[in-house]
């Protein structure tokens, strides 16, 4: 029997901010496509590797907690970062709620 359902990525272009949970580093990029299970983001090629890190990404109205599962250098001098979605943990949600009202000042 052939599977009739399929989860595919769709083109979705938006500015994004990736926050690396380990050190709260922010990386700015452009979303290329999305699916319910992941996002592909384009960043400059001089962006430090975040492969196998867990991150939070915000793009337009989307917020995703994810693992970085691949990085691929592109011919145009950018890097494609592939993200797989993770379920939000209570700890991550608490962090988000505590920092939503943050006015951007450094702690």
Phi and psi restraints in degrees (range 20) as a CNS / XPLOR table:
assign (resid 1 and name C) (resid 2 and name N)
       (resid 2 and name CA) (resid 2 and name C) 1.0 -87.6 20.0 2
assign (resid 2 and name N) (resid 2 and name CA)
       (resid 2 and name C) (resid 3 and name N) 1.0 135.9 20.0 2
assign (resid 2 and name C) (resid 3 and name N)
       (resid 3 and name CA) (resid 3 and name C) 1.0 -69.6 20.0 2
assign (resid 3 and name N) (resid 3 and name CA)
       (resid 3 and name C) (resid 4 and name N) 1.0 125.9 20.0 2
assign (resid 3 and name C) (resid 4 and name N)
       (resid 4 and name CA) (resid 4 and name C) 1.0 -92.6 20.0 2
assign (resid 4 and name N) (resid 4 and name CA)
       (resid 4 and name C) (resid 5 and name N) 1.0 -23.7 20.0 2
assign (resid 4 and name C) (resid 5 and name N)
       (resid 5 and name CA) (resid 5 and name C) 1.0 -89.4 20.0 2
assign (resid 5 and name N) (resid 5 and name CA)
       (resid 5 and name C) (resid 6 and name N) 1.0 145.7 20.0 2
assign (resid 5 and name C) (resid 6 and name N)
       (resid 6 and name CA) (resid 6 and name C) 1.0 -148.8 20.0 2
assign (resid 6 and name N) (resid 6 and name CA)
       (resid 6 and name C) (resid 7 and name N) 1.0 135.6 20.0 2
assign (resid 6 and name C) (resid 7 and name N)
       (resid 7 and name CA) (resid 7 and name C) 1.0 -98.9 20.0 2
assign (resid 7 and name N) (resid 7 and name CA)
       (resid 7 and name C) (resid 8 and name N) 1.0 114.7 20.0 2
assign (resid 7 and name C) (resid 8 and name N)
       (resid 8 and name CA) (resid 8 and name C) 1.0 -122.1 20.0 2
assign (resid 8 and name N) (resid 8 and name CA)
       (resid 8 and name C) (resid 9 and name N) 1.0 158.1 20.0 2
assign (resid 8 and name C) (resid 9 and name N)
       (resid 9 and name CA) (resid 9 and name C) 1.0 -84.2 20.0 2
assign (resid 9 and name N) (resid 9 and name CA)
       (resid 9 and name C) (resid 10 and name N) 1.0 145.5 20.0 2
assign (resid 9 and name C) (resid 10 and name N)
       (resid 10 and name CA) (resid 10 and name C) 1.0 -119.5 20.0 2
assign (resid 10 and name N) (resid 10 and name CA)
       (resid 10 and name C) (resid 11 and name N) 1.0 149.6 20.0 2
assign (resid 10 and name C) (resid 11 and name N)
       (resid 11 and name CA) (resid 11 and name C) 1.0 -59.1 20.0 2
assign (resid 11 and name N) (resid 11 and name CA)
       (resid 11 and name C) (resid 12 and name N) 1.0 135.7 20.0 2
assign (resid 11 and name C) (resid 12 and name N)
       (resid 12 and name CA) (resid 12 and name C) 1.0 -155.7 20.0 2
assign (resid 12 and name N) (resid 12 and name CA)
       (resid 12 and name C) (resid 13 and name N) 1.0 113.1 20.0 2
assign (resid 12 and name C) (resid 13 and name N)
       (resid 13 and name CA) (resid 13 and name C) 1.0 -110.4 20.0 2
assign (resid 13 and name N) (resid 13 and name CA)
       (resid 13 and name C) (resid 14 and name N) 1.0 118.4 20.0 2
assign (resid 13 and name C) (resid 14 and name N)
       (resid 14 and name CA) (resid 14 and name C) 1.0 -157.8 20.0 2
assign (resid 14 and name N) (resid 14 and name CA)
       (resid 14 and name C) (resid 15 and name N) 1.0 151.2 20.0 2
assign (resid 14 and name C) (resid 15 and name N)
       (resid 15 and name CA) (resid 15 and name C) 1.0 -69.1 20.0 2
assign (resid 15 and name N) (resid 15 and name CA)
       (resid 15 and name C) (resid 16 and name N) 1.0 151.4 20.0 2
assign (resid 15 and name C) (resid 16 and name N)
       (resid 16 and name CA) (resid 16 and name C) 1.0 -145.7 20.0 2
assign (resid 16 and name N) (resid 16 and name CA)
       (resid 16 and name C) (resid 17 and name N) 1.0 160.0 20.0 2
assign (resid 16 and name C) (resid 17 and name N)
       (resid 17 and name CA) (resid 17 and name C) 1.0 -127.0 20.0 2
assign (resid 17 and name N) (resid 17 and name CA)
       (resid 17 and name C) (resid 18 and name N) 1.0 126.2 20.0 2
assign (resid 17 and name C) (resid 18 and name N)
       (resid 18 and name CA) (resid 18 and name C) 1.0 -104.0 20.0 2
assign (resid 18 and name N) (resid 18 and name CA)
       (resid 18 and name C) (resid 19 and name N) 1.0 128.9 20.0 2
assign (resid 18 and name C) (resid 19 and name N)
       (resid 19 and name CA) (resid 19 and name C) 1.0 -111.8 20.0 2
assign (resid 19 and name N) (resid 19 and name CA)
       (resid 19 and name C) (resid 20 and name N) 1.0 120.3 20.0 2
assign (resid 19 and name C) (resid 20 and name N)
       (resid 20 and name CA) (resid 20 and name C) 1.0 -82.5 20.0 2
assign (resid 20 and name N) (resid 20 and name CA)
       (resid 20 and name C) (resid 21 and name N) 1.0 117.9 20.0 2
assign (resid 20 and name C) (resid 21 and name N)
       (resid 21 and name CA) (resid 21 and name C) 1.0 -62.1 20.0 2
assign (resid 21 and name N) (resid 21 and name CA)
       (resid 21 and name C) (resid 22 and name N) 1.0 -32.5 20.0 2
assign (resid 21 and name C) (resid 22 and name N)
       (resid 22 and name CA) (resid 22 and name C) 1.0 -58.3 20.0 2
assign (resid 22 and name N) (resid 22 and name CA)
       (resid 22 and name C) (resid 23 and name N) 1.0 -43.6 20.0 2
assign (resid 22 and name C) (resid 23 and name N)
       (resid 23 and name CA) (resid 23 and name C) 1.0 -132.5 20.0 2
assign (resid 23 and name N) (resid 23 and name CA)
       (resid 23 and name C) (resid 24 and name N) 1.0 7.8 20.0 2
assign (resid 23 and name C) (resid 24 and name N)
       (resid 24 and name CA) (resid 24 and name C) 1.0 61.5 20.0 2
assign (resid 24 and name N) (resid 24 and name CA)
       (resid 24 and name C) (resid 25 and name N) 1.0 21.1 20.0 2
assign (resid 24 and name C) (resid 25 and name N)
       (resid 25 and name CA) (resid 25 and name C) 1.0 -64.4 20.0 2
assign (resid 25 and name N) (resid 25 and name CA)
       (resid 25 and name C) (resid 26 and name N) 1.0 141.1 20.0 2
assign (resid 25 and name C) (resid 26 and name N)
       (resid 26 and name CA) (resid 26 and name C) 1.0 -108.2 20.0 2
assign (resid 26 and name N) (resid 26 and name CA)
       (resid 26 and name C) (resid 27 and name N) 1.0 134.2 20.0 2
assign (resid 26 and name C) (resid 27 and name N)
       (resid 27 and name CA) (resid 27 and name C) 1.0 -126.7 20.0 2
assign (resid 27 and name N) (resid 27 and name CA)
       (resid 27 and name C) (resid 28 and name N) 1.0 126.9 20.0 2
assign (resid 27 and name C) (resid 28 and name N)
       (resid 28 and name CA) (resid 28 and name C) 1.0 -97.3 20.0 2
assign (resid 28 and name N) (resid 28 and name CA)
       (resid 28 and name C) (resid 29 and name N) 1.0 137.5 20.0 2
assign (resid 28 and name C) (resid 29 and name N)
       (resid 29 and name CA) (resid 29 and name C) 1.0 -152.3 20.0 2
assign (resid 29 and name N) (resid 29 and name CA)
       (resid 29 and name C) (resid 30 and name N) 1.0 -172.2 20.0 2
assign (resid 29 and name C) (resid 30 and name N)
       (resid 30 and name CA) (resid 30 and name C) 1.0 -125.3 20.0 2
assign (resid 30 and name N) (resid 30 and name CA)
       (resid 30 and name C) (resid 31 and name N) 1.0 124.4 20.0 2
assign (resid 30 and name C) (resid 31 and name N)
       (resid 31 and name CA) (resid 31 and name C) 1.0 -68.2 20.0 2
assign (resid 31 and name N) (resid 31 and name CA)
       (resid 31 and name C) (resid 32 and name N) 1.0 136.9 20.0 2
assign (resid 31 and name C) (resid 32 and name N)
       (resid 32 and name CA) (resid 32 and name C) 1.0 -101.3 20.0 2
assign (resid 32 and name N) (resid 32 and name CA)
       (resid 32 and name C) (resid 33 and name N) 1.0 -46.6 20.0 2
assign (resid 32 and name C) (resid 33 and name N)
       (resid 33 and name CA) (resid 33 and name C) 1.0 -156.4 20.0 2
assign (resid 33 and name N) (resid 33 and name CA)
       (resid 33 and name C) (resid 34 and name N) 1.0 164.5 20.0 2
assign (resid 33 and name C) (resid 34 and name N)
       (resid 34 and name CA) (resid 34 and name C) 1.0 -139.1 20.0 2
assign (resid 34 and name N) (resid 34 and name CA)
       (resid 34 and name C) (resid 35 and name N) 1.0 159.3 20.0 2
assign (resid 34 and name C) (resid 35 and name N)
       (resid 35 and name CA) (resid 35 and name C) 1.0 -147.6 20.0 2
assign (resid 35 and name N) (resid 35 and name CA)
       (resid 35 and name C) (resid 36 and name N) 1.0 171.8 20.0 2
assign (resid 35 and name C) (resid 36 and name N)
       (resid 36 and name CA) (resid 36 and name C) 1.0 -62.3 20.0 2
assign (resid 36 and name N) (resid 36 and name CA)
       (resid 36 and name C) (resid 37 and name N) 1.0 -18.3 20.0 2
assign (resid 36 and name C) (resid 37 and name N)
       (resid 37 and name CA) (resid 37 and name C) 1.0 -109.6 20.0 2
assign (resid 37 and name N) (resid 37 and name CA)
       (resid 37 and name C) (resid 38 and name N) 1.0 -3.2 20.0 2
assign (resid 37 and name C) (resid 38 and name N)
       (resid 38 and name CA) (resid 38 and name C) 1.0 -176.9 20.0 2
assign (resid 38 and name N) (resid 38 and name CA)
       (resid 38 and name C) (resid 39 and name N) 1.0 174.7 20.0 2
assign (resid 38 and name C) (resid 39 and name N)
       (resid 39 and name CA) (resid 39 and name C) 1.0 -141.3 20.0 2
assign (resid 39 and name N) (resid 39 and name CA)
       (resid 39 and name C) (resid 40 and name N) 1.0 146.2 20.0 2
assign (resid 39 and name C) (resid 40 and name N)
       (resid 40 and name CA) (resid 40 and name C) 1.0 -111.7 20.0 2
assign (resid 40 and name N) (resid 40 and name CA)
       (resid 40 and name C) (resid 41 and name N) 1.0 131.8 20.0 2
assign (resid 40 and name C) (resid 41 and name N)
       (resid 41 and name CA) (resid 41 and name C) 1.0 -127.4 20.0 2
assign (resid 41 and name N) (resid 41 and name CA)
       (resid 41 and name C) (resid 42 and name N) 1.0 141.4 20.0 2
assign (resid 41 and name C) (resid 42 and name N)
       (resid 42 and name CA) (resid 42 and name C) 1.0 -102.2 20.0 2
assign (resid 42 and name N) (resid 42 and name CA)
       (resid 42 and name C) (resid 43 and name N) 1.0 128.7 20.0 2
assign (resid 42 and name C) (resid 43 and name N)
       (resid 43 and name CA) (resid 43 and name C) 1.0 -129.3 20.0 2
assign (resid 43 and name N) (resid 43 and name CA)
       (resid 43 and name C) (resid 44 and name N) 1.0 162.3 20.0 2
assign (resid 43 and name C) (resid 44 and name N)
       (resid 44 and name CA) (resid 44 and name C) 1.0 -61.3 20.0 2
assign (resid 44 and name N) (resid 44 and name CA)
       (resid 44 and name C) (resid 45 and name N) 1.0 149.6 20.0 2
assign (resid 44 and name C) (resid 45 and name N)
       (resid 45 and name CA) (resid 45 and name C) 1.0 -69.6 20.0 2
assign (resid 45 and name N) (resid 45 and name CA)
       (resid 45 and name C) (resid 46 and name N) 1.0 -15.2 20.0 2
assign (resid 45 and name C) (resid 46 and name N)
       (resid 46 and name CA) (resid 46 and name C) 1.0 -88.2 20.0 2
assign (resid 46 and name N) (resid 46 and name CA)
       (resid 46 and name C) (resid 47 and name N) 1.0 6.2 20.0 2
assign (resid 46 and name C) (resid 47 and name N)
       (resid 47 and name CA) (resid 47 and name C) 1.0 -68.3 20.0 2
assign (resid 47 and name N) (resid 47 and name CA)
       (resid 47 and name C) (resid 48 and name N) 1.0 130.3 20.0 2
assign (resid 47 and name C) (resid 48 and name N)
       (resid 48 and name CA) (resid 48 and name C) 1.0 -59.1 20.0 2
assign (resid 48 and name N) (resid 48 and name CA)
       (resid 48 and name C) (resid 49 and name N) 1.0 147.4 20.0 2
assign (resid 48 and name C) (resid 49 and name N)
       (resid 49 and name CA) (resid 49 and name C) 1.0 -61.7 20.0 2
assign (resid 49 and name N) (resid 49 and name CA)
       (resid 49 and name C) (resid 50 and name N) 1.0 137.7 20.0 2
assign (resid 49 and name C) (resid 50 and name N)
       (resid 50 and name CA) (resid 50 and name C) 1.0 -124.7 20.0 2
assign (resid 50 and name N) (resid 50 and name CA)
       (resid 50 and name C) (resid 51 and name N) 1.0 19.2 20.0 2
assign (resid 50 and name C) (resid 51 and name N)
       (resid 51 and name CA) (resid 51 and name C) 1.0 -54.4 20.0 2
assign (resid 51 and name N) (resid 51 and name CA)
       (resid 51 and name C) (resid 52 and name N) 1.0 134.1 20.0 2
assign (resid 51 and name C) (resid 52 and name N)
       (resid 52 and name CA) (resid 52 and name C) 1.0 68.3 20.0 2
assign (resid 52 and name N) (resid 52 and name CA)
       (resid 52 and name C) (resid 53 and name N) 1.0 16.0 20.0 2
assign (resid 52 and name C) (resid 53 and name N)
       (resid 53 and name CA) (resid 53 and name C) 1.0 -93.1 20.0 2
assign (resid 53 and name N) (resid 53 and name CA)
       (resid 53 and name C) (resid 54 and name N) 1.0 154.8 20.0 2
assign (resid 53 and name C) (resid 54 and name N)
       (resid 54 and name CA) (resid 54 and name C) 1.0 -99.0 20.0 2
assign (resid 54 and name N) (resid 54 and name CA)
       (resid 54 and name C) (resid 55 and name N) 1.0 139.0 20.0 2
assign (resid 54 and name C) (resid 55 and name N)
       (resid 55 and name CA) (resid 55 and name C) 1.0 -136.7 20.0 2
assign (resid 55 and name N) (resid 55 and name CA)
       (resid 55 and name C) (resid 56 and name N) 1.0 167.0 20.0 2
assign (resid 55 and name C) (resid 56 and name N)
       (resid 56 and name CA) (resid 56 and name C) 1.0 -120.3 20.0 2
assign (resid 56 and name N) (resid 56 and name CA)
       (resid 56 and name C) (resid 57 and name N) 1.0 131.7 20.0 2
assign (resid 56 and name C) (resid 57 and name N)
       (resid 57 and name CA) (resid 57 and name C) 1.0 -119.3 20.0 2
assign (resid 57 and name N) (resid 57 and name CA)
       (resid 57 and name C) (resid 58 and name N) 1.0 138.6 20.0 2
assign (resid 57 and name C) (resid 58 and name N)
       (resid 58 and name CA) (resid 58 and name C) 1.0 -122.7 20.0 2
assign (resid 58 and name N) (resid 58 and name CA)
       (resid 58 and name C) (resid 59 and name N) 1.0 127.8 20.0 2
assign (resid 58 and name C) (resid 59 and name N)
       (resid 59 and name CA) (resid 59 and name C) 1.0 -146.6 20.0 2
assign (resid 59 and name N) (resid 59 and name CA)
       (resid 59 and name C) (resid 60 and name N) 1.0 116.4 20.0 2
assign (resid 59 and name C) (resid 60 and name N)
       (resid 60 and name CA) (resid 60 and name C) 1.0 51.5 20.0 2
assign (resid 60 and name N) (resid 60 and name CA)
       (resid 60 and name C) (resid 61 and name N) 1.0 -113.0 20.0 2
assign (resid 60 and name C) (resid 61 and name N)
       (resid 61 and name CA) (resid 61 and name C) 1.0 -100.7 20.0 2
assign (resid 61 and name N) (resid 61 and name CA)
       (resid 61 and name C) (resid 62 and name N) 1.0 8.9 20.0 2
assign (resid 61 and name C) (resid 62 and name N)
       (resid 62 and name CA) (resid 62 and name C) 1.0 -100.8 20.0 2
assign (resid 62 and name N) (resid 62 and name CA)
       (resid 62 and name C) (resid 63 and name N) 1.0 137.8 20.0 2
assign (resid 62 and name C) (resid 63 and name N)
       (resid 63 and name CA) (resid 63 and name C) 1.0 -131.1 20.0 2
assign (resid 63 and name N) (resid 63 and name CA)
       (resid 63 and name C) (resid 64 and name N) 1.0 127.1 20.0 2
assign (resid 63 and name C) (resid 64 and name N)
       (resid 64 and name CA) (resid 64 and name C) 1.0 -134.6 20.0 2
assign (resid 64 and name N) (resid 64 and name CA)
       (resid 64 and name C) (resid 65 and name N) 1.0 137.7 20.0 2
assign (resid 64 and name C) (resid 65 and name N)
       (resid 65 and name CA) (resid 65 and name C) 1.0 -95.7 20.0 2
assign (resid 65 and name N) (resid 65 and name CA)
       (resid 65 and name C) (resid 66 and name N) 1.0 128.3 20.0 2
assign (resid 65 and name C) (resid 66 and name N)
       (resid 66 and name CA) (resid 66 and name C) 1.0 -151.3 20.0 2
assign (resid 66 and name N) (resid 66 and name CA)
       (resid 66 and name C) (resid 67 and name N) 1.0 164.5 20.0 2
assign (resid 66 and name C) (resid 67 and name N)
       (resid 67 and name CA) (resid 67 and name C) 1.0 -104.2 20.0 2
assign (resid 67 and name N) (resid 67 and name CA)
       (resid 67 and name C) (resid 68 and name N) 1.0 141.5 20.0 2
assign (resid 67 and name C) (resid 68 and name N)
       (resid 68 and name CA) (resid 68 and name C) 1.0 -85.5 20.0 2
assign (resid 68 and name N) (resid 68 and name CA)
       (resid 68 and name C) (resid 69 and name N) 1.0 115.2 20.0 2
assign (resid 68 and name C) (resid 69 and name N)
       (resid 69 and name CA) (resid 69 and name C) 1.0 -106.9 20.0 2
assign (resid 69 and name N) (resid 69 and name CA)
       (resid 69 and name C) (resid 70 and name N) 1.0 -15.9 20.0 2
assign (resid 69 and name C) (resid 70 and name N)
       (resid 70 and name CA) (resid 70 and name C) 1.0 -160.2 20.0 2
assign (resid 70 and name N) (resid 70 and name CA)
       (resid 70 and name C) (resid 71 and name N) 1.0 154.1 20.0 2
assign (resid 70 and name C) (resid 71 and name N)
       (resid 71 and name CA) (resid 71 and name C) 1.0 -136.5 20.0 2
assign (resid 71 and name N) (resid 71 and name CA)
       (resid 71 and name C) (resid 72 and name N) 1.0 128.5 20.0 2
assign (resid 71 and name C) (resid 72 and name N)
       (resid 72 and name CA) (resid 72 and name C) 1.0 -131.8 20.0 2
assign (resid 72 and name N) (resid 72 and name CA)
       (resid 72 and name C) (resid 73 and name N) 1.0 119.8 20.0 2
assign (resid 72 and name C) (resid 73 and name N)
       (resid 73 and name CA) (resid 73 and name C) 1.0 -67.3 20.0 2
assign (resid 73 and name N) (resid 73 and name CA)
       (resid 73 and name C) (resid 74 and name N) 1.0 137.2 20.0 2
assign (resid 73 and name C) (resid 74 and name N)
       (resid 74 and name CA) (resid 74 and name C) 1.0 -103.5 20.0 2
assign (resid 74 and name N) (resid 74 and name CA)
       (resid 74 and name C) (resid 75 and name N) 1.0 157.1 20.0 2
assign (resid 74 and name C) (resid 75 and name N)
       (resid 75 and name CA) (resid 75 and name C) 1.0 -65.4 20.0 2
assign (resid 75 and name N) (resid 75 and name CA)
       (resid 75 and name C) (resid 76 and name N) 1.0 -23.7 20.0 2
assign (resid 75 and name C) (resid 76 and name N)
       (resid 76 and name CA) (resid 76 and name C) 1.0 -87.0 20.0 2
assign (resid 76 and name N) (resid 76 and name CA)
       (resid 76 and name C) (resid 77 and name N) 1.0 11.3 20.0 2
assign (resid 76 and name C) (resid 77 and name N)
       (resid 77 and name CA) (resid 77 and name C) 1.0 86.1 20.0 2
assign (resid 77 and name N) (resid 77 and name CA)
       (resid 77 and name C) (resid 78 and name N) 1.0 16.9 20.0 2
assign (resid 77 and name C) (resid 78 and name N)
       (resid 78 and name CA) (resid 78 and name C) 1.0 -115.6 20.0 2
assign (resid 78 and name N) (resid 78 and name CA)
       (resid 78 and name C) (resid 79 and name N) 1.0 176.7 20.0 2
assign (resid 78 and name C) (resid 79 and name N)
       (resid 79 and name CA) (resid 79 and name C) 1.0 -129.0 20.0 2
assign (resid 79 and name N) (resid 79 and name CA)
       (resid 79 and name C) (resid 80 and name N) 1.0 134.9 20.0 2
assign (resid 79 and name C) (resid 80 and name N)
       (resid 80 and name CA) (resid 80 and name C) 1.0 -92.4 20.0 2
assign (resid 80 and name N) (resid 80 and name CA)
       (resid 80 and name C) (resid 81 and name N) 1.0 126.8 20.0 2
assign (resid 80 and name C) (resid 81 and name N)
       (resid 81 and name CA) (resid 81 and name C) 1.0 -112.1 20.0 2
assign (resid 81 and name N) (resid 81 and name CA)
       (resid 81 and name C) (resid 82 and name N) 1.0 126.1 20.0 2
assign (resid 81 and name C) (resid 82 and name N)
       (resid 82 and name CA) (resid 82 and name C) 1.0 -99.9 20.0 2
assign (resid 82 and name N) (resid 82 and name CA)
       (resid 82 and name C) (resid 83 and name N) 1.0 129.1 20.0 2
assign (resid 82 and name C) (resid 83 and name N)
       (resid 83 and name CA) (resid 83 and name C) 1.0 -118.0 20.0 2
assign (resid 83 and name N) (resid 83 and name CA)
       (resid 83 and name C) (resid 84 and name N) 1.0 138.0 20.0 2
assign (resid 83 and name C) (resid 84 and name N)
       (resid 84 and name CA) (resid 84 and name C) 1.0 -111.3 20.0 2
assign (resid 84 and name N) (resid 84 and name CA)
       (resid 84 and name C) (resid 85 and name N) 1.0 131.7 20.0 2
assign (resid 84 and name C) (resid 85 and name N)
       (resid 85 and name CA) (resid 85 and name C) 1.0 -65.4 20.0 2
assign (resid 85 and name N) (resid 85 and name CA)
       (resid 85 and name C) (resid 86 and name N) 1.0 146.1 20.0 2
assign (resid 85 and name C) (resid 86 and name N)
       (resid 86 and name CA) (resid 86 and name C) 1.0 -122.8 20.0 2
assign (resid 86 and name N) (resid 86 and name CA)
       (resid 86 and name C) (resid 87 and name N) 1.0 155.7 20.0 2
assign (resid 86 and name C) (resid 87 and name N)
       (resid 87 and name CA) (resid 87 and name C) 1.0 -72.7 20.0 2
assign (resid 87 and name N) (resid 87 and name CA)
       (resid 87 and name C) (resid 88 and name N) 1.0 139.4 20.0 2
assign (resid 87 and name C) (resid 88 and name N)
       (resid 88 and name CA) (resid 88 and name C) 1.0 -65.7 20.0 2
assign (resid 88 and name N) (resid 88 and name CA)
       (resid 88 and name C) (resid 89 and name N) 1.0 134.6 20.0 2
assign (resid 88 and name C) (resid 89 and name N)
       (resid 89 and name CA) (resid 89 and name C) 1.0 -93.9 20.0 2
assign (resid 89 and name N) (resid 89 and name CA)
       (resid 89 and name C) (resid 90 and name N) 1.0 163.3 20.0 2
assign (resid 89 and name C) (resid 90 and name N)
       (resid 90 and name CA) (resid 90 and name C) 1.0 -57.6 20.0 2
assign (resid 90 and name N) (resid 90 and name CA)
       (resid 90 and name C) (resid 91 and name N) 1.0 -39.0 20.0 2
assign (resid 90 and name C) (resid 91 and name N)
       (resid 91 and name CA) (resid 91 and name C) 1.0 -62.2 20.0 2
assign (resid 91 and name N) (resid 91 and name CA)
       (resid 91 and name C) (resid 92 and name N) 1.0 -44.7 20.0 2
assign (resid 91 and name C) (resid 92 and name N)
       (resid 92 and name CA) (resid 92 and name C) 1.0 -68.0 20.0 2
assign (resid 92 and name N) (resid 92 and name CA)
       (resid 92 and name C) (resid 93 and name N) 1.0 -43.1 20.0 2
assign (resid 92 and name C) (resid 93 and name N)
       (resid 93 and name CA) (resid 93 and name C) 1.0 -61.8 20.0 2
assign (resid 93 and name N) (resid 93 and name CA)
       (resid 93 and name C) (resid 94 and name N) 1.0 -41.3 20.0 2
assign (resid 93 and name C) (resid 94 and name N)
       (resid 94 and name CA) (resid 94 and name C) 1.0 -60.8 20.0 2
assign (resid 94 and name N) (resid 94 and name CA)
       (resid 94 and name C) (resid 95 and name N) 1.0 -43.2 20.0 2
assign (resid 94 and name C) (resid 95 and name N)
       (resid 95 and name CA) (resid 95 and name C) 1.0 -59.3 20.0 2
assign (resid 95 and name N) (resid 95 and name CA)
       (resid 95 and name C) (resid 96 and name N) 1.0 -46.9 20.0 2
assign (resid 95 and name C) (resid 96 and name N)
       (resid 96 and name CA) (resid 96 and name C) 1.0 -61.1 20.0 2
assign (resid 96 and name N) (resid 96 and name CA)
       (resid 96 and name C) (resid 97 and name N) 1.0 -46.1 20.0 2
assign (resid 96 and name C) (resid 97 and name N)
       (resid 97 and name CA) (resid 97 and name C) 1.0 -63.8 20.0 2
assign (resid 97 and name N) (resid 97 and name CA)
       (resid 97 and name C) (resid 98 and name N) 1.0 -36.7 20.0 2
assign (resid 97 and name C) (resid 98 and name N)
       (resid 98 and name CA) (resid 98 and name C) 1.0 -70.2 20.0 2
assign (resid 98 and name N) (resid 98 and name CA)
       (resid 98 and name C) (resid 99 and name N) 1.0 -25.6 20.0 2
assign (resid 98 and name C) (resid 99 and name N)
       (resid 99 and name CA) (resid 99 and name C) 1.0 -108.1 20.0 2
assign (resid 99 and name N) (resid 99 and name CA)
       (resid 99 and name C) (resid 100 and name N) 1.0 0.3 20.0 2
assign (resid 99 and name C) (resid 100 and name N)
       (resid 100 and name CA) (resid 100 and name C) 1.0 -60.6 20.0 2
assign (resid 100 and name N) (resid 100 and name CA)
       (resid 100 and name C) (resid 101 and name N) 1.0 -40.1 20.0 2
assign (resid 100 and name C) (resid 101 and name N)
       (resid 101 and name CA) (resid 101 and name C) 1.0 -87.5 20.0 2
assign (resid 101 and name N) (resid 101 and name CA)
       (resid 101 and name C) (resid 102 and name N) 1.0 4.7 20.0 2
assign (resid 101 and name C) (resid 102 and name N)
       (resid 102 and name CA) (resid 102 and name C) 1.0 -58.6 20.0 2
assign (resid 102 and name N) (resid 102 and name CA)
       (resid 102 and name C) (resid 103 and name N) 1.0 128.1 20.0 2
assign (resid 102 and name C) (resid 103 and name N)
       (resid 103 and name CA) (resid 103 and name C) 1.0 -88.3 20.0 2
assign (resid 103 and name N) (resid 103 and name CA)
       (resid 103 and name C) (resid 104 and name N) 1.0 14.0 20.0 2
assign (resid 103 and name C) (resid 104 and name N)
       (resid 104 and name CA) (resid 104 and name C) 1.0 92.1 20.0 2
assign (resid 104 and name N) (resid 104 and name CA)
       (resid 104 and name C) (resid 105 and name N) 1.0 -0.6 20.0 2
assign (resid 104 and name C) (resid 105 and name N)
       (resid 105 and name CA) (resid 105 and name C) 1.0 -76.0 20.0 2
assign (resid 105 and name N) (resid 105 and name CA)
       (resid 105 and name C) (resid 106 and name N) 1.0 143.1 20.0 2
assign (resid 105 and name C) (resid 106 and name N)
       (resid 106 and name CA) (resid 106 and name C) 1.0 -70.9 20.0 2
assign (resid 106 and name N) (resid 106 and name CA)
       (resid 106 and name C) (resid 107 and name N) 1.0 144.1 20.0 2
